[in-house]
Amino acid sequence: MKEEIKLAAEARQEIGSSAVQRLRKAGKVPGVIYGAGDPKNVSFDAATFASIQRHHHSENVMLSLDIDGDRTHKVLMREVQHHPLTGAPIHVDFYELSMTRKVRVEIPVELTGTPIGVTRDGGILEQLVREIEVECLPDDILEEIKVDVSALEVNDGLTVDDIALDPAKYKKITAGDIAVAAVSAARVGEEGEEAEEAATGAEPEVIGASKDDEDEDKDQE
């Protein structure tokens, strides 16, 4: 059974730039709950939320949001906006869940192991997809999907279809023929460097753009 993650929140009536700025100066983070009836504006303690994020690096985290000690809402973090300079959370979108209704979520893919095509043949591991979309019940949401790539040789690859998920729990929405990872031959001029890295046990190079965390502020909610 999943650990229940609780977060105390307060309903907020004031909206707009000035109100949001006052909240942040008071150590609060503004947020909005969607998914059941009209959107609900809330705020919560910034330090408590930062602690939750430190222990759960994925944003696919289900929370029990206790608003004013009155009612607990089961919610999923949908979008966390961060300050472009400090990285501190400045706004959060939550999606209210029904525990009996399936939802679509994008789950990060983490590659594990070192491909034989890298250690033996000096190839380069490329991660082509960083997350895949699946449909499942809230209790089955994964923070990440680990994919073992240690058996890949040069010119081998893995697709979404190769990712093992229980079909009774998960429906893959991302097309099955999309490549997730591949091992390519070293480019001309890099053979010596790749061979040296393999000999010294260095980590394989993983090519793929990282997600841009710099999102725009929602001061006009």
matplotlib code that plots the C-alpha trace (Angstrom):
import matplotlib.pyplot as plt

x = [0.0, 1.3, 2.4, -0.2, 1.4, -0.5, -0.4, -2.3, -3.7, -5.9, -8.7, -7.8, -10.3, -8.0, -6.5, -4.3, -0.7, -0.7, -2.4, 0.0, 3.0, 1.8, 1.3, 4.9, 6.4, 4.5, 6.2, 3.2, 2.8, -0.5, -2.2, -5.4, -7.3, -9.0, -11.1, -14.2, -16.6, -15.3, -11.6, -10.5, -7.8, -5.6, -2.3, 0.1, 3.4, 6.4, 8.9, 6.5, 5.9, 9.7, 10.3, 7.8, 9.5, 12.9, 11.7, 9.7, 11.7, 8.9, 5.9, 3.6, 2.9, -0.6, -1.4, -4.1, -4.7, -6.4, -8.1, -8.8, -9.1, -12.5, -12.2, -9.4, -9.0, -7.1, -5.1, -2.3, 0.3, -0.1, 2.2, 4.8, 6.1, 9.5, 11.2, 13.6, 16.5, 16.0, 14.2, 11.7, 8.1, 5.9, 2.6, 1.1, -1.8, -3.5, -5.9, -8.6, -8.9, -11.6, -9.9, -12.2, -11.6, -8.6, -6.4, -3.7, -0.3, 3.2, 5.7, 9.4, 11.6, 14.9, 17.5, 19.4, 22.5, 25.4, 24.8, 27.3, 27.6, 29.1, 31.5, 32.7, 32.4, 32.7, 29.2, 27.1, 23.8, 21.1, 17.9, 15.3, 12.2, 12.2, 8.6, 5.7, 2.0, -0.1, -3.7, -4.2, -6.0, -4.6, -3.3, -1.2, 0.5, 4.3, 6.8, 9.1, 9.6, 13.0, 14.2, 17.3, 19.5, 22.4, 21.8, 21.8, 24.6, 25.6, 22.7, 20.2, 17.3, 14.3, 10.8, 7.7, 6.4, 9.5, 8.7, 7.2, 4.0, 1.2, -1.5, -4.2, -3.2, -1.7, -2.7, 0.1, -1.0, 2.3, 2.7, 4.4, 6.9, 8.4, 12.1, 13.0, 16.7, 19.4, 23.1, 24.9, 28.4, 30.9, 31.2, 34.4, 37.1, 35.6, 36.7, 39.7, 37.9, 35.1, 37.5, 39.3, 36.1, 35.1, 38.5, 38.3, 34.7, 33.4, 29.7, 28.3, 27.2, 23.5, 22.3, 18.9, 17.7, 16.5, 13.1, 13.1, 11.9, 11.6, 7.8, 5.9, 4.4, 0.6, -0.1, -3.4, -5.3]
y = [0.0, 3.4, 5.8, 8.6, 12.0, 14.7, 18.4, 21.0, 23.8, 26.9, 28.1, 31.5, 34.1, 36.8, 36.3, 38.5, 39.6, 41.6, 38.8, 36.2, 38.3, 38.7, 34.9, 34.2, 36.8, 35.0, 31.7, 30.3, 28.8, 29.5, 26.7, 25.6, 22.4, 21.3, 18.3, 18.3, 21.2, 24.7, 25.3, 25.8, 28.4, 27.2, 28.0, 26.0, 26.1, 26.5, 24.7, 21.7, 21.4, 21.7, 18.8, 16.6, 17.5, 16.5, 13.0, 12.6, 13.8, 13.0, 15.3, 12.3, 12.5, 11.8, 13.9, 14.0, 17.8, 18.8, 22.2, 24.2, 20.9, 20.4, 18.0, 15.9, 16.0, 13.3, 15.2, 14.6, 17.2, 18.2, 21.1, 22.8, 26.2, 27.2, 30.6, 30.9, 32.0, 30.3, 27.2, 27.6, 26.5, 29.5, 27.9, 24.4, 22.9, 20.0, 17.5, 16.1, 12.4, 9.8, 6.6, 4.4, 6.4, 5.9, 8.9, 9.6, 10.5, 10.9, 8.8, 9.4, 6.7, 5.9, 3.8, 1.4, -0.7, -0.1, -1.5, -4.2, -2.2, 0.6, -1.3, -3.8, -1.9, 1.8, 2.7, 5.6, 5.2, 7.6, 8.1, 9.2, 9.4, 10.8, 9.8, 7.8, 8.4, 5.6, 5.2, 3.7, 4.0, 6.6, 3.9, 2.4, 5.6, 5.2, 7.9, 6.4, 3.4, 1.7, 0.2, -2.1, -1.4, -3.6, -6.2, -3.6, -4.0, -1.5, -0.7, -2.3, -0.3, -0.5, 0.8, 1.6, -1.9, -3.4, -1.7, -4.3, -3.0, -5.1, -4.9, -5.4, -2.2, 0.0, 1.0, 2.5, 5.7, 6.5, 4.6, 1.3, 1.7, 4.9, 4.3, 4.9, 4.1, 3.0, 2.3, 3.8, 3.4, 6.0, 8.9, 9.3, 10.8, 9.6, 5.9, 6.5, 8.6, 6.0, 3.1, 5.0, 5.6, 2.0, 0.9, 3.1, 2.2, 5.7, 6.2, 6.0, 9.2, 9.7, 12.0, 13.8, 17.3, 17.8, 19.3, 23.1, 23.8, 27.5, 28.0, 31.3, 32.6, 32.3, 35.7, 36.2, 33.2]
z = [0.0, -0.9, 1.9, 2.4, 1.9, 3.8, 3.1, 5.1, 3.0, 3.4, 1.1, -0.3, -1.4, -2.7, -6.2, -8.4, -8.4, -5.1, -3.2, -4.5, -3.7, -0.1, 0.2, -1.0, 1.4, 4.2, 3.2, 1.4, -2.0, -4.0, -5.8, -7.7, -7.5, -10.7, -11.7, -9.5, -9.9, -9.8, -9.4, -5.7, -4.8, -2.0, -0.3, 1.8, 3.6, 1.3, 3.5, 4.0, 0.3, -0.5, 1.9, 0.0, -3.3, -1.9, -1.0, -4.3, -7.3, -9.7, -10.0, -10.2, -6.5, -5.0, -1.9, 0.7, 0.8, 4.0, 3.4, 6.6, 8.6, 7.1, 4.2, 2.7, -1.1, -2.9, -5.5, -8.0, -8.6, -12.3, -12.7, -10.4, -11.4, -10.1, -9.7, -12.7, -10.4, -7.1, -8.2, -5.4, -6.1, -6.8, -8.0, -8.1, -10.1, -8.5, -10.1, -7.8, -8.1, -7.9, -6.6, -8.8, -12.1, -14.2, -15.1, -17.7, -16.5, -17.9, -16.1, -16.2, -17.7, -15.9, -17.7, -15.5, -16.1, -18.6, -22.1, -23.3, -26.5, -24.4, -22.2, -24.8, -28.1, -27.1, -28.2, -27.0, -25.1, -26.2, -24.3, -26.9, -24.7, -21.1, -20.2, -21.5, -21.0, -19.4, -18.1, -14.7, -11.4, -9.0, -6.5, -9.4, -10.4, -10.5, -9.8, -12.4, -14.7, -14.5, -17.8, -17.8, -20.9, -19.9, -22.7, -25.5, -28.1, -30.7, -33.0, -30.6, -29.2, -26.9, -27.8, -25.7, -26.4, -24.7, -21.4, -19.1, -17.4, -16.0, -18.7, -16.1, -14.4, -17.2, -20.6, -22.6, -24.4, -26.0, -29.3, -28.9, -31.8, -30.4, -29.5, -25.9, -25.9, -28.4, -28.5, -31.5, -32.7, -31.6, -34.0, -36.1, -33.9, -30.7, -30.7, -28.6, -26.1, -25.8, -25.5, -22.7, -20.8, -21.1, -19.9, -16.8, -16.0, -16.6, -16.9, -20.4, -22.1, -22.2, -24.9, -24.5, -23.8, -20.2, -19.4, -19.0, -15.5, -16.0, -16.3, -16.4, -13.2, -12.8, -11.1, -12.9, -11.6]

ax = plt.figure().add_subplot(projection="3d")
ax.plot(x, y, z, "-o")
ax.set_aspect("equal")
plt.show()
